[in-house]
Amino acid sequence: MSNLKFSLIIIVVFVVGVAVLFGISRWNNPSENSEAAASIAVRDNSLRLSSAPGATVDFVEFLDFECEACGAAYPVIEQLRQEYGDRVNFVIRYFPVKSHFNAERAARAVEAAAQQGALEPMYKRMYETQREWGEQQVPMDDRFRGYAQDLGLDMARYDAIYNDPATMDRIEADRQDGLSLGVQGTPTFFVNGEQLKPQSFEDLRRALDDALAGR
């Protein structure tokens, strides 16, 4: 091998090595990782169950309306909203699990309601009736449409949004964000981009208290 070729190889190896080390250094920077995760966990168009003026803390749940664990967590999240809703933004992201036959349909119904300003009542209706329609292997489109009628929605608009491919694109975009953040199942919670591993209600409260205190 000529000296010129050997020198070029050494230079290339050195440049690649520096680039890799620089990339690792950036990836291992907790501050940058947290900021990047937070920007994915909450997008500008993410659905907010409640927004607190001037809030600097975002509580995010990736959820599946057919998921029994999400249904069990629902009253816990409602309690958190009562306690922290004036200081914390509560955000939901769609993450329908493929094995749940009606999960995507439920998400489409919630999205169609949200676009008419009825996110919260449809969100609540889904969990309050989950035992009636969950784990069914038949389409629940008519049932969800009935919920929309009960809420007094414009049904022509509801139908258009429910059947619009763009609605599925939005749901899938949420799911892809979840996957990029390491979400493997539901419910999965984040506070300011940091994934939580709660074992109790107090763990969730502690995470919010720490975030509010800047810890």
C-alpha angles and dihedrals in degrees: 000000000000120000089243094056092045091051092050091051091050091050093049092048090049094049093047091047092052091048092051093047091048090050092050090048092053092045092051093052102107094201094054092043092051093049092048092048092047091053089054097041091058120034125186090256097043115131115255121202087192137358125204117209110250093002116161095186124081121193109197129190123192102205148176115207091213093051112110092208090055089050090052090049093049097087090045091054090047089054091050089051091053092051100038106020093108092055106028134056112230112209131182127203125192117245107162112186112230093227091061106088098206101029095102091044090053091050090050090051092050091048091049089052093045091056087059094049094260102110098125099047093047091045089053093044092055093055096039090055099034094114090057097056107014122107091020120138095209127081114269096196093121093049092051090047088054089056089054091051090050089054091053096243125165097263097201089056092043091053092047093052094041091055098037113114087219088068091058089046090056092049091048091049089057091048092051091050088052092051091049089054092051099258108163102167145356140311098029119167133204132186113199090337097312115119114231128218099197122184095180145012089262090060089059092047091048091052091053093044090051092048092048089050091050094246 
